[in-house]
Amino acid sequence: MPRSLILASTHLFLHASATGSLDKAPLEALATGVPVITTNRELAKAPGATFAEPTAKAFAEAIRGAVEKRVWADTARREAARGWVERNHDLTHLVPAILTSYENLA
C-alpha cells in the first residue's frame, strides 16, 4: 500500500523528535491532511500541527486534547495543513525561495 494512503487513513501522526531539525515525515503527514502532534518547534505554527513540550506528560496531554477535539474531523484544518505544506515546502516553491535567500546574501 502506498505511504500516502496509509497516512491518509490515520487520525493522528505522532512525532517525538529530538533533532530540532525540520523532518520530512511530519510534512508528509500534513501534506495528506493528517494532524500532527510534534515536539519539534519548527512545526509549532504549522496549521494542522500541535506543538508539545518534549516531555512524556506534555506529549500525552497533547494527544489527549487532540483526541477529545477529534482534530482529524476538522476539514478546514486538514485543508489548511495541505496548503501550508504546498506553499512552504513543495520543491517548486522551496527551491526558488532558497536561491533568493542566497542571492540576497551577496
C-alpha angles and dihedrals in degrees: 000000000000116000092238091059092048092050093045091055095055128090099213138011113215115207117181102173127170095187099084090213124115104267122206097224097070090044089055090051092049090047089059091047097253113144114241130214107199143171089206112109090203088072097042094107098038114117108247093026126105117200119218126185109251097260128107092239095051092045092050091048091051091051092048091050093049092049093048091050092043089224091180089068093059102102094185091054091049092050091046090053092051092048093047092053092047093049096043108027110024107114093233088063101028099055095053090047091052092047091050090051091054092045090053090056091062 
